[in-house]
Amino acid sequence: LAKTTQPISMDSYEGQEVNITCSHNNIATNDYITWYQQFPSQGPRFIIQGYKTKVTNEVASLFIPADRKSSTLSLPRVSLSDTAVYYCLVGVPMDTGRRALTFGSGTRLQVQP
Amino acid sequence: SQTIHQWPATLVQPVGSPLSLECTVEGTSNPNLYWYRQAAGRGLQLLFYSVGIGQISSEVPQNLSASRPQDRQFILSSKKLLLSDSGFYLCAWSVQGTTASNTEAFFGQGTRLTVV
């Protein structure tokens, strides 16, 4: 399994851009990179997924360098409601589904007013 | 559209009592199914996953078990609960197959279990 490493916590202020980087040095050729958001007492929610370069949706952007050994989730102009835990997952789509859904400890983002 | 139902939302059980948590998925067929546990302030621990009826894989040894009697039904059980079984239990599903879509998982609302 490709192991991921993220900062344990980050602090920001409303209106700022937040970048959370995840290291995955042992990522395999077929692995995708997926980010989830989790609020207290709720299940994680899919945010964004990518394989290489840059992916953008209405919520966030995901930057993946050419070597794919890391990825950066970018949240533009965060608000208090973005306070949550963010998980980076690396895995390959497989019939077992197992590798795709092994969560690490995540990054706890605290947004201050 | 697909939905996932998990119940109950909260549960308080005495030590040594049995446990049964149920999860059902609607709107999809042959999903991958997962049970996770999350201790307070901690990350998600994968407990069981299933790729089909009667096919259960366990990630960690424990006094919990899982069963999949129907395609879209996943049950987490215990014969005798321990204090250490307390936590937030989450059921999830993903699309099966060799496409990027099955790295996206959909979670239920969770069951907060307190063993006393």
HADDOCK unambig.tbl for C-alpha pairs under 7 A between the chains (distance, minus, plus):
assign (segid A and resid 42 and name CA) (segid B and resid 109 and name CA) 5.62 0.50 0.50
assign (segid A and resid 42 and name CA) (segid B and resid 110 and name CA) 6.52 0.50 0.50
assign (segid A and resid 43 and name CA) (segid B and resid 90 and name CA) 6.57 0.50 0.50
assign (segid A and resid 43 and name CA) (segid B and resid 107 and name CA) 5.26 0.50 0.50
assign (segid A and resid 43 and name CA) (segid B and resid 108 and name CA) 6.14 0.50 0.50
assign (segid A and resid 43 and name CA) (segid B and resid 109 and name CA) 5.70 0.50 0.50
assign (segid A and resid 43 and name CA) (segid B and resid 110 and name CA) 6.45 0.50 0.50
assign (segid A and resid 44 and name CA) (segid B and resid 107 and name CA) 6.45 0.50 0.50
assign (segid A and resid 46 and name CA) (segid B and resid 104 and name CA) 6.38 0.50 0.50
assign (segid A and resid 46 and name CA) (segid B and resid 105 and name CA) 6.92 0.50 0.50
assign (segid A and resid 93 and name CA) (segid B and resid 97 and name CA) 6.90 0.50 0.50
assign (segid A and resid 93 and name CA) (segid B and resid 98 and name CA) 5.10 0.50 0.50
assign (segid A and resid 93 and name CA) (segid B and resid 99 and name CA) 5.60 0.50 0.50
assign (segid A and resid 93 and name CA) (segid B and resid 100 and name CA) 5.69 0.50 0.50
assign (segid A and resid 93 and name CA) (segid B and resid 102 and name CA) 5.81 0.50 0.50
assign (segid A and resid 93 and name CA) (segid B and resid 103 and name CA) 5.93 0.50 0.50
assign (segid A and resid 94 and name CA) (segid B and resid 97 and name CA) 6.13 0.50 0.50
assign (segid A and resid 94 and name CA) (segid B and resid 98 and name CA) 5.30 0.50 0.50
assign (segid A and resid 95 and name CA) (segid B and resid 96 and name CA) 5.72 0.50 0.50
assign (segid A and resid 95 and name CA) (segid B and resid 97 and name CA) 5.15 0.50 0.50
assign (segid A and resid 95 and name CA) (segid B and resid 98 and name CA) 6.45 0.50 0.50
assign (segid A and resid 96 and name CA) (segid B and resid 51 and name CA) 5.80 0.50 0.50
assign (segid A and resid 97 and name CA) (segid B and resid 32 and name CA) 6.32 0.50 0.50
assign (segid A and resid 97 and name CA) (segid B and resid 96 and name CA) 6.90 0.50 0.50
assign (segid A and resid 100 and name CA) (segid B and resid 103 and name CA) 5.14 0.50 0.50
assign (segid A and resid 101 and name CA) (segid B and resid 103 and name CA) 6.87 0.50 0.50
assign (segid A and resid 102 and name CA) (segid B and resid 46 and name CA) 6.60 0.50 0.50
assign (segid A and resid 103 and name CA) (segid B and resid 44 and name CA) 5.88 0.50 0.50
assign (segid A and resid 104 and name CA) (segid B and resid 43 and name CA) 6.27 0.50 0.50
assign (segid A and resid 105 and name CA) (segid B and resid 42 and name CA) 6.63 0.50 0.50
assign (segid A and resid 105 and name CA) (segid B and resid 43 and name CA) 4.46 0.50 0.50
assign (segid A and resid 106 and name CA) (segid B and resid 43 and name CA) 6.66 0.50 0.50
